[in-house]
Amino acid sequence: MRLLNRTGKPKGYGNGWTEQPVRSFRKHHDIPVHRDDEWAERGEISLDAAAHVIGVTKMTALRMIRRGDLEGRQACKGAPWVIKAQDAAAAARKHSPSPITPIPTQPDL
C-alpha cells in the first residue's frame, strides 16, 4: 500500500490505497499474497543483504548496479532492489578489497 501511495498510483477518485482495496484487487486479479520466504525460494536477496555479501556499503552496491557490475532490478521506482544471491556472490569474488592504486611502500598484511 505504501508503495502504491508513494509512487502516486491513484485509486478511484484520487483516493489513496488502503488494506481493503488492495485485498479486493488481489482477489479479483488472482494475485497471491506476499510470503516471507518468497525471495529465498527464488534465490533473491535485498540490496542490504547483497552489500553485506560483497563486503561493501549499500550505496556502493547501488553504484555497482548502476555501473553494471552487479545485476539488480526494481519493480518500479521506489520499490526495493532485488538481486540474485548468486550474482552477489560472483560480485564478491570479483570485488578487490585492496586499493585500486597500490602504494609501493605499503607492506602487505
The first five atom37 places (N, CA, C, CB, O) and aatype in JSON, in Angstrom:
{
  "aatype": [12, 1, 10, 10, 2, 1, 16, 7, 11, 14, 11, 7, 18, 7, 2, 7, 17, 16, 6, 5, 14, 19, 1, 15, 13, 1, 11, 8, 8, 3, 9, 14, 19, 8, 1, 3, 3, 6, 17, 0, 6, 1, 7, 6, 9, 15, 10, 3, 0, 0, 0, 8, 19, 9, 7, 19, 16, 11, 12, 16, 0, 10, 1, 12, 9, 1, 1, 7, 3, 10, 6, 7, 1, 5, 0, 4, 11, 7, 0, 14, 17, 19, 9, 11, 0, 5, 3, 0, 0, 0, 0, 0, 1, 11, 8, 15, 14, 15, 14, 9, 16, 14, 9, 14, 16, 5, 14, 3, 10],
  "atom_mask": [
    [1, 1, 1, 1, 1],
    [1, 1, 1, 1, 1],
    [1, 1, 1, 1, 1],
    [1, 1, 1, 1, 1],
    [1, 1, 1, 1, 1],
    [1, 1, 1, 1, 1],
    [1, 1, 1, 1, 1],
    [1, 1, 1, 0, 1],
    [1, 1, 1, 1, 1],
    [1, 1, 1, 1, 1],
    [1, 1, 1, 1, 1],
    [1, 1, 1, 0, 1],
    [1, 1, 1, 1, 1],
    [1, 1, 1, 0, 1],
    [1, 1, 1, 1, 1],
    [1, 1, 1, 0, 1],
    [1, 1, 1, 1, 1],
    [1, 1, 1, 1, 1],
    [1, 1, 1, 1, 1],
    [1, 1, 1, 1, 1],
    [1, 1, 1, 1, 1],
    [1, 1, 1, 1, 1],
    [1, 1, 1, 1, 1],
    [1, 1, 1, 1, 1],
    [1, 1, 1, 1, 1],
    [1, 1, 1, 1, 1],
    [1, 1, 1, 1, 1],
    [1, 1, 1, 1, 1],
    [1, 1, 1, 1, 1],
    [1, 1, 1, 1, 1],
    [1, 1, 1, 1, 1],
    [1, 1, 1, 1, 1],
    [1, 1, 1, 1, 1],
    [1, 1, 1, 1, 1],
    [1, 1, 1, 1, 1],
    [1, 1, 1, 1, 1],
    [1, 1, 1, 1, 1],
    [1, 1, 1, 1, 1],
    [1, 1, 1, 1, 1],
    [1, 1, 1, 1, 1],
    [1, 1, 1, 1, 1],
    [1, 1, 1, 1, 1],
    [1, 1, 1, 0, 1],
    [1, 1, 1, 1, 1],
    [1, 1, 1, 1, 1],
    [1, 1, 1, 1, 1],
    [1, 1, 1, 1, 1],
    [1, 1, 1, 1, 1],
    [1, 1, 1, 1, 1],
    [1, 1, 1, 1, 1],
    [1, 1, 1, 1, 1],
    [1, 1, 1, 1, 1],
    [1, 1, 1, 1, 1],
    [1, 1, 1, 1, 1],
    [1, 1, 1, 0, 1],
    [1, 1, 1, 1, 1],
    [1, 1, 1, 1, 1],
    [1, 1, 1, 1, 1],
    [1, 1, 1, 1, 1],
    [1, 1, 1, 1, 1],
    [1, 1, 1, 1, 1],
    [1, 1, 1, 1, 1],
    [1, 1, 1, 1, 1],
    [1, 1, 1, 1, 1],
    [1, 1, 1, 1, 1],
    [1, 1, 1, 1, 1],
    [1, 1, 1, 1, 1],
    [1, 1, 1, 0, 1],
    [1, 1, 1, 1, 1],
    [1, 1, 1, 1, 1],
    [1, 1, 1, 1, 1],
    [1, 1, 1, 0, 1],
    [1, 1, 1, 1, 1],
    [1, 1, 1, 1, 1],
    [1, 1, 1, 1, 1],
    [1, 1, 1, 1, 1],
    [1, 1, 1, 1, 1],
    [1, 1, 1, 0, 1],
    [1, 1, 1, 1, 1],
    [1, 1, 1, 1, 1],
    [1, 1, 1, 1, 1],
    [1, 1, 1, 1, 1],
    [1, 1, 1, 1, 1],
    [1, 1, 1, 1, 1],
    [1, 1, 1, 1, 1],
    [1, 1, 1, 1, 1],
    [1, 1, 1, 1, 1],
    [1, 1, 1, 1, 1],
    [1, 1, 1, 1, 1],
    [1, 1, 1, 1, 1],
    [1, 1, 1, 1, 1],
    [1, 1, 1, 1, 1],
    [1, 1, 1, 1, 1],
    [1, 1, 1, 1, 1],
    [1, 1, 1, 1, 1],
    [1, 1, 1, 1, 1],
    [1, 1, 1, 1, 1],
    [1, 1, 1, 1, 1],
    [1, 1, 1, 1, 1],
    [1, 1, 1, 1, 1],
    [1, 1, 1, 1, 1],
    [1, 1, 1, 1, 1],
    [1, 1, 1, 1, 1],
    [1, 1, 1, 1, 1],
    [1, 1, 1, 1, 1],
    [1, 1, 1, 1, 1],
    [1, 1, 1, 1, 1],
    [1, 1, 1, 1, 1],
    [1, 1, 1, 1, 1]
  ],
  "atom_positions": [
    [[0.82, -1.18, 0.0], [0.0, 0.0, 0.0], [0.87, 1.25, 0.0], [-0.94, -0.01, 1.2], [0.62, 2.21, -0.73]],
    [[1.91, 1.22, 0.85], [2.77, 2.4, 0.91], [3.41, 2.68, -0.43], [3.85, 2.23, 1.98], [3.52, 3.83, -0.86]],
    [[3.84, 1.61, -1.1], [4.49, 1.78, -2.39], [3.51, 2.37, -3.4], [5.05, 0.45, -2.9], [3.88, 3.26, -4.17]],
    [[2.3, 1.88, -3.42], [1.29, 2.42, -4.34], [1.03, 3.9, -4.06], [-0.02, 1.62, -4.23], [0.95, 4.71, -4.98]],
    [[0.92, 4.24, -2.8], [0.67, 5.63, -2.44], [1.9, 6.51, -2.7], [0.26, 5.73, -0.96], [1.77, 7.64, -3.18]],
    [[3.09, 5.98, -2.38], [4.32, 6.75, -2.57], [4.6, 7.05, -4.04], [5.49, 6.0, -1.98], [5.08, 8.14, -4.37]],
    [[4.3, 6.09, -4.91], [4.57, 6.29, -6.33], [3.46, 7.03, -7.04], [4.79, 4.96, -6.99], [3.54, 7.28, -8.24]],
    [[2.41, 7.39, -6.3], [1.34, 8.2, -6.87], [0.36, 7.43, -7.74], [0.0, 0.0, 0.0], [-0.3, 8.01, -8.6]],
    [[0.26, 6.11, -7.52], [-0.72, 5.31, -8.26], [-2.1, 5.59, -7.68], [-0.37, 3.77, -8.18], [-2.41, 5.15, -6.58]],
    [[-2.95, 6.32, -8.42], [-4.23, 6.7, -7.85], [-5.24, 5.56, -7.85], [-4.8, 7.87, -8.61], [-5.23, 4.69, -8.73]],
    [[-6.07, 5.59, -6.86], [-7.22, 4.69, -6.79], [-8.39, 5.52, -7.3], [-7.47, 4.14, -5.31], [-8.2, 6.69, -7.63]],
    [[-9.56, 4.98, -7.37], [-10.72, 5.73, -7.84], [-10.89, 7.06, -7.15], [0.0, 0.0, 0.0], [-10.75, 7.16, -5.93]],
    [[-11.2, 8.08, -7.9], [-11.46, 9.44, -7.4], [-10.25, 10.05, -6.7], [-12.63, 9.42, -6.44], [-10.4, 10.96, -5.89]],
    [[-9.04, 9.54, -7.01], [-7.82, 10.12, -6.44], [-7.55, 9.76, -5.0], [0.0, 0.0, 0.0], [-6.65, 10.33, -4.38]],
    [[-8.31, 8.82, -4.44], [-8.1, 8.4, -3.06], [-6.84, 7.54, -2.95], [-9.32, 7.62, -2.53], [-6.4, 6.96, -3.94]],
    [[-6.27, 7.48, -1.76], [-5.1, 6.64, -1.53], [-5.5, 5.19, -1.34], [0.0, 0.0, 0.0], [-6.67, 4.87, -1.13]],
    [[-4.5, 4.3, -1.4], [-4.73, 2.88, -1.22], [-4.76, 2.52, 0.26], [-3.66, 2.08, -1.95], [-3.95, 3.03, 1.04]],
    [[-5.68, 1.66, 0.63], [-5.75, 1.12, 1.99], [-5.8, -0.4, 1.88], [-7.01, 1.68, 2.76], [-5.81, -0.94, 0.78]],
    [[-5.81, -1.08, 3.01], [-5.75, -2.54, 3.01], [-6.9, -3.19, 2.25], [-5.73, -3.04, 4.43], [-6.67, -4.11, 1.47]],
    [[-8.11, -2.74, 2.46], [-9.27, -3.4, 1.83], [-9.25, -3.32, 0.3], [-10.55, -2.77, 2.35], [-9.45, -4.35, -0.35]],
    [[-9.01, -2.17, -0.31], [-8.95, -2.15, -1.77], [-7.81, -3.0, -2.34], [-8.79, -0.73, -2.24], [-7.94, -3.58, -3.42]],
    [[-6.68, -3.07, -1.62], [-5.57, -3.91, -2.08], [-5.99, -5.37, -2.05], [-4.31, -3.68, -1.21], [-5.71, -6.11, -2.99]],
    [[-6.66, -5.79, -0.97], [-7.15, -7.17, -0.88], [-8.14, -7.48, -2.01], [-7.83, -7.41, 0.48], [-8.05, -8.53, -2.64]],
    [[-9.05, -6.57, -2.26], [-10.04, -6.77, -3.32], [-9.36, -6.87, -4.69], [-11.06, -5.62, -3.33], [-9.71, -7.73, -5.49]],
    [[-8.38, -6.0, -4.95], [-7.66, -6.02, -6.21], [-6.93, -7.35, -6.39], [-6.67, -4.84, -6.28], [-6.97, -7.95, -7.47]],
    [[-6.25, -7.8, -5.33], [-5.52, -9.07, -5.4], [-6.49, -10.22, -5.68], [-4.76, -9.32, -4.09], [-6.2, -11.08, -6.51]],
    [[-7.61, -10.23, -4.99], [-8.58, -11.32, -5.17], [-9.15, -11.3, -6.58], [-9.71, -11.22, -4.13], [-9.26, -12.34, -7.22]],
    [[-9.51, -10.13, -7.08], [-10.11, -10.0, -8.41], [-9.15, -10.44, -9.51], [-10.55, -8.57, -8.65], [-9.58, -11.02, -10.51]],
    [[-7.85, -10.17, -9.33], [-6.85, -10.49, -10.35], [-6.03, -11.74, -10.02], [-5.92, -9.31, -10.53], [-5.01, -12.0, -10.66]],
    [[-6.48, -12.51, -9.02], [-5.8, -13.75, -8.6], [-4.31, -13.54, -8.33], [-5.98, -14.82, -9.67], [-3.48, -14.33, -8.79]],
    [[-3.97, -12.5, -7.6], [-2.58, -12.21, -7.23], [-2.35, -12.77, -5.82], [-2.27, -10.65, -7.3], [-3.02, -12.36, -4.88]],
    [[-1.39, -13.71, -5.68], [-1.16, -14.29, -4.35], [-0.57, -13.26, -3.39], [-0.23, -15.5, -4.45], [0.09, -12.31, -3.8]],
    [[-0.81, -13.49, -2.11], [-0.27, -12.59, -1.09], [1.22, -12.85, -0.91], [-1.02, -12.77, 0.26], [1.72, -13.91, -1.27]],
    [[1.92, -11.87, -0.36], [3.36, -11.98, -0.11], [3.62, -13.01, 0.99], [3.95, -10.61, 0.29], [2.92, -13.05, 2.0]],
    [[4.64, -13.83, 0.77], [5.11, -14.77, 1.78], [6.52, -14.37, 2.17], [5.06, -16.25, 1.26], [7.3, -13.96, 1.32]],
    [[6.87, -14.48, 3.44], [8.19, -14.06, 3.93], [9.34, -14.8, 3.25], [8.27, -14.27, 5.42], [10.39, -14.21, 3.03]],
    [[9.15, -16.07, 2.92], [10.24, -16.85, 2.33], [10.23, -16.85, 0.81], [10.17, -18.26, 2.83], [10.97, -17.61, 0.18]],
    [[9.41, -16.01, 0.21], [9.25, -15.98, -1.25], [10.56, -15.65, -1.97], [8.18, -14.95, -1.63], [10.91, -16.31, -2.94]],
    [[11.27, -14.64, -1.51], [12.53, -14.25, -2.15], [13.55, -15.38, -2.05], [13.1, -12.96, -1.51], [14.24, -15.68, -3.02]],
    [[13.65, -15.99, -0.88], [14.63, -17.06, -0.66], [14.36, -18.23, -1.6], [14.6, -17.54, 0.81], [15.3, -18.84, -2.11]],
    [[13.1, -18.55, -1.82], [12.74, -19.64, -2.73], [13.23, -19.37, -4.15], [11.23, -19.86, -2.73], [13.58, -20.3, -4.88]],
    [[13.26, -18.1, -4.53], [13.71, -17.73, -5.87], [15.21, -17.42, -5.91], [12.93, -16.52, -6.37], [15.74, -17.1, -6.97]],
    [[15.89, -17.51, -4.76], [17.32, -17.22, -4.72], [17.62, -15.74, -4.81], [0.0, 0.0, 0.0], [18.65, -15.35, -5.37]],
    [[16.73, -14.91, -4.27], [16.9, -13.46, -4.35], [17.16, -12.88, -2.97], [15.65, -12.8, -4.97], [16.71, -13.41, -1.95]],
    [[17.91, -11.77, -2.95], [18.2, -11.07, -1.71], [18.01, -9.57, -1.91], [19.63, -11.38, -1.22], [17.92, -9.09, -3.04]],
    [[17.96, -8.84, -0.81], [17.79, -7.39, -0.86], [19.12, -6.7, -1.14], [17.19, -6.88, 0.46], [20.18, -7.32, -1.12]],
    [[19.04, -5.41, -1.4], [20.25, -4.61, -1.62], [21.14, -4.63, -0.39], [19.88, -3.15, -1.99], [22.36, -4.75, -0.51]],
    [[20.55, -4.52, 0.79], [21.32, -4.56, 2.04], [22.06, -5.89, 2.18], [20.4, -4.34, 3.25], [23.24, -5.91, 2.53]],
    [[21.36, -6.99, 1.91], [21.98, -8.31, 2.03], [23.09, -8.49, 1.0], [20.91, -9.41, 1.87], [24.14, -9.06, 1.31]],
    [[22.87, -8.0, -0.22], [23.89, -8.1, -1.27], [25.13, -7.31, -0.88], [23.33, -7.59, -2.63], [26.26, -7.78, -1.06]],
    [[24.93, -6.12, -0.34], [26.06, -5.29, 0.1], [26.86, -6.03, 1.18], [25.57, -3.92, 0.64], [28.09, -5.99, 1.18]],
    [[26.17, -6.69, 2.08], [26.83, -7.45, 3.15], [27.63, -8.6, 2.56], [25.79, -7.98, 4.16], [28.76, -8.84, 2.98]],
    [[27.05, -9.32, 1.6], [27.74, -10.46, 0.96], [29.01, -9.99, 0.25], [26.8, -11.17, -0.05], [30.06, -10.63, 0.33]],
    [[28.91, -8.86, -0.45], [30.04, -8.34, -1.23], [31.09, -7.71, -0.31], [29.56, -7.31, -2.26], [32.28, -7.68, -0.63]],
    [[30.62, -7.2, 0.84], [31.54, -6.54, 1.77], [31.69, -5.06, 1.51], [0.0, 0.0, 0.0], [32.75, -4.48, 1.74]],
    [[30.6, -4.44, 1.01], [30.61, -3.01, 0.72], [29.4, -2.36, 1.38], [30.61, -2.75, -0.83], [28.56, -3.05, 1.97]],
    [[29.32, -1.06, 1.28], [28.15, -0.36, 1.82], [26.98, -0.48, 0.84], [28.48, 1.14, 2.08], [27.15, -0.89, -0.31]],
    [[25.81, -0.13, 1.33], [24.61, -0.16, 0.5], [24.75, 0.76, -0.71], [23.37, 0.23, 1.32], [24.36, 0.4, -1.82]],
    [[25.31, 1.95, -0.5], [25.49, 2.9, -1.6], [26.48, 2.37, -2.64], [25.97, 4.26, -1.07], [26.27, 2.57, -3.83]],
    [[27.53, 1.7, -2.21], [28.49, 1.14, -3.15], [27.83, 0.03, -3.97], [29.73, 0.59, -2.41], [28.06, -0.07, -5.17]],
    [[27.01, -0.8, -3.33], [26.28, -1.85, -4.05], [25.33, -1.23, -5.08], [25.49, -2.75, -3.06], [25.19, -1.74, -6.19]],
    [[24.69, -0.13, -4.71], [23.8, 0.56, -5.65], [24.6, 1.12, -6.83], [23.04, 1.69, -4.93], [24.14, 1.05, -7.97]],
    [[25.78, 1.67, -6.56], [26.64, 2.16, -7.64], [27.08, 1.01, -8.55], [27.88, 2.87, -7.06], [27.18, 1.18, -9.76]],
    [[27.33, -0.14, -7.95], [27.72, -1.31, -8.74], [26.59, -1.73, -9.68], [28.1, -2.49, -7.81], [26.84, -2.13, -10.81]],
    [[25.35, -1.62, -9.21], [24.2, -1.93, -10.06], [24.13, -0.94, -11.21], [22.88, -1.91, -9.24], [23.95, -1.32, -12.36]],
    [[24.28, 0.34, -10.88], [24.18, 1.38, -11.92], [25.3, 1.29, -12.95], [24.19, 2.75, -11.28], [25.1, 1.62, -14.11]],
    [[26.5, 0.84, -12.52], [27.62, 0.66, -13.45], [27.51, -0.62, -14.26], [28.94, 0.66, -12.68], [28.17, -0.77, -15.28]],
    [[26.67, -1.54, -13.81], [26.52, -2.82, -14.49], [27.43, -3.91, -13.93], [0.0, 0.0, 0.0], [27.54, -4.98, -14.51]],
    [[28.09, -3.64, -12.8], [28.95, -4.63, -12.16], [28.14, -5.67, -11.38], [29.95, -3.95, -11.24], [28.63, -6.76, -11.1]],
    [[26.92, -5.32, -11.04], [26.02, -6.19, -10.29], [24.64, -6.07, -10.91], [25.99, -5.81, -8.76], [24.16, -4.96, -11.16]],
    [[24.0, -7.2, -11.15], [22.68, -7.17, -11.76], [21.61, -7.11, -10.68], [22.47, -8.4, -12.68], [21.59, -7.94, -9.77]],
    [[20.73, -6.13, -10.79], [19.63, -5.99, -9.85], [18.43, -5.41, -10.57], [0.0, 0.0, 0.0], [18.55, -4.84, -11.66]],
    [[17.26, -5.55, -9.96], [16.06, -5.0, -10.6], [15.12, -4.4, -9.55], [15.32, -6.09, -11.41], [15.15, -4.77, -8.37]],
    [[14.32, -3.49, -10.02], [13.28, -2.85, -9.21], [11.98, -2.99, -9.98], [13.62, -1.34, -8.9], [11.95, -2.75, -11.19]],
    [[10.9, -3.37, -9.3], [9.6, -3.48, -9.98], [9.17, -2.12, -10.51], [8.53, -4.04, -9.02], [8.62, -2.02, -11.6]],
    [[9.43, -1.09, -9.74], [9.14, 0.28, -10.15], [9.95, 1.2, -9.26], [7.61, 0.61, -10.08], [10.5, 0.76, -8.25]],
    [[10.03, 2.46, -9.61], [10.78, 3.43, -8.82], [10.23, 3.43, -7.39], [10.7, 4.85, -9.45], [9.01, 3.51, -7.18]],
    [[11.12, 3.34, -6.42], [10.72, 3.33, -5.02], [10.56, 1.94, -4.44], [0.0, 0.0, 0.0], [10.52, 1.77, -3.22]],
    [[10.48, 0.92, -5.31], [10.38, -0.46, -4.83], [11.76, -0.94, -4.39], [9.8, -1.4, -5.94], [12.78, -0.38, -4.82]],
    [[11.81, -1.96, -3.55], [13.12, -2.45, -3.12], [13.88, -3.1, -4.27], [12.96, -3.45, -1.99], [13.29, -3.69, -5.17]],
    [[15.2, -2.99, -4.22], [16.05, -3.65, -5.2], [16.08, -5.14, -4.9], [17.49, -3.06, -5.19], [16.12, -5.55, -3.74]],
    [[16.05, -5.95, -5.95], [16.11, -7.4, -5.83], [17.33, -7.88, -6.6], [14.79, -8.09, -6.37], [17.5, -7.56, -7.78]],
    [[18.18, -8.66, -5.93], [19.42, -9.14, -6.53], [19.47, -10.65, -6.36], [20.67, -8.46, -5.88], [19.14, -11.17, -5.29]],
    [[19.87, -11.35, -7.39], [20.06, -12.8, -7.28], [21.24, -13.06, -6.36], [20.28, -13.46, -8.7], [22.29, -12.42, -6.5]],
    [[21.09, -13.98, -5.42], [22.15, -14.28, -4.46], [23.42, -14.73, -5.18], [21.69, -15.36, -3.47], [24.53, -14.39, -4.75]],
    [[23.28, -15.49, -6.25], [24.46, -15.96, -6.98], [25.19, -14.8, -7.66], [24.06, -17.01, -8.03], [26.42, -14.85, -7.79]],
    [[24.46, -13.76, -8.09], [25.11, -12.58, -8.68], [25.92, -11.82, -7.63], [24.06, -11.66, -9.33], [27.0, -11.31, -7.91]],
    [[25.37, -11.74, -6.41], [26.08, -11.06, -5.33], [27.34, -11.84, -4.96], [25.17, -10.9, -4.09], [28.38, -11.24, -4.69]],
    [[27.24, -13.17, -4.94], [28.41, -13.99, -4.61], [29.49, -13.83, -5.69], [28.0, -15.48, -4.48], [30.67, -13.76, -5.37]],
    [[29.08, -13.77, -6.95], [30.04, -13.57, -8.04], [30.7, -12.2, -7.93], [29.35, -13.71, -9.41], [31.91, -12.08, -8.16]],
    [[29.93, -11.18, -7.59], [30.48, -9.83, -7.43], [31.44, -9.79, -6.25], [29.35, -8.8, -7.22], [32.44, -9.07, -6.29]],
    [[31.16, -10.57, -5.2], [32.05, -10.62, -4.04], [33.4, -11.23, -4.42], [31.41, -11.43, -2.9], [34.44, -10.79, -3.93]],
    [[33.37, -12.24, -5.3], [34.64, -12.85, -5.74], [35.46, -11.88, -6.58], [34.36, -14.14, -6.54], [36.69, -11.89, -6.52]],
    [[34.77, -11.03, -7.36], [35.47, -10.06, -8.21], [35.95, -8.85, -7.43], [34.56, -9.61, -9.34], [36.97, -8.24, -7.76]],
    [[35.2, -8.49, -6.37], [35.49, -7.27, -5.62], [36.83, -7.4, -4.9], [34.36, -6.97, -4.6], [37.07, -8.36, -4.17]],
    [[37.68, -6.43, -5.13], [39.01, -6.42, -4.52], [39.03, -5.46, -3.34], [40.09, -6.04, -5.55], [38.8, -4.26, -3.53]],
    [[39.29, -5.94, -2.14], [39.35, -5.04, -1.0], [40.62, -4.19, -0.95], [39.23, -5.82, 0.25], [40.71, -3.26, -0.15]],
    [[41.6, -4.51, -1.81], [42.84, -3.74, -1.81], [42.65, -2.43, -2.56], [43.99, -4.55, -2.43], [41.72, -2.31, -3.35]],
    [[43.52, -1.44, -2.33], [43.39, -0.17, -3.02], [43.55, -0.34, -4.53], [44.42, 0.83, -2.48], [44.27, -1.22, -5.0]],
    [[42.88, 0.51, -5.28], [42.95, 0.45, -6.74], [44.37, 0.77, -7.22], [41.94, 1.42, -7.39], [44.9, 0.09, -8.1]],
    [[44.97, 1.79, -6.63], [46.35, 2.14, -6.97], [47.21, 1.84, -5.74], [46.49, 3.66, -7.41], [47.25, 2.65, -4.81]],
    [[47.89, 0.69, -5.73], [48.66, 0.31, -4.53], [49.82, 1.28, -4.27], [49.2, -1.11, -4.69], [50.38, 1.88, -5.19]],
    [[50.14, 1.4, -3.02], [51.27, 2.23, -2.59], [52.46, 1.28, -2.45], [50.96, 3.01, -1.23], [52.43, 0.38, -1.62]],
    [[53.52, 1.48, -3.26], [54.64, 0.54, -3.26], [55.31, 0.37, -1.9], [55.67, 1.0, -4.26], [55.84, -0.7, -1.6]],
    [[55.3, 1.41, -1.08], [55.99, 1.32, 0.2], [55.11, 0.72, 1.3], [56.46, 2.69, 0.63], [55.57, 0.5, 2.42]],
    [[53.84, 0.45, 0.97], [52.92, -0.1, 1.97], [53.13, -1.61, 2.07], [51.44, 0.23, 1.61], [53.04, -2.3, 1.06]],
    [[53.4, -2.14, 3.27], [53.63, -3.58, 3.41], [52.3, -4.36, 3.28], [54.31, -3.89, 4.77], [51.24, -3.87, 3.66]],
    [[52.4, -5.57, 2.74], [51.24, -6.45, 2.66], [51.01, -7.07, 4.02], [51.44, -7.55, 1.57], [51.95, -7.34, 4.76]],
    [[49.76, -7.3, 4.34], [49.43, -7.94, 5.62], [49.21, -9.4, 5.44], [48.21, -7.32, 6.25], [48.93, -10.1, 6.41]]
  ]
}
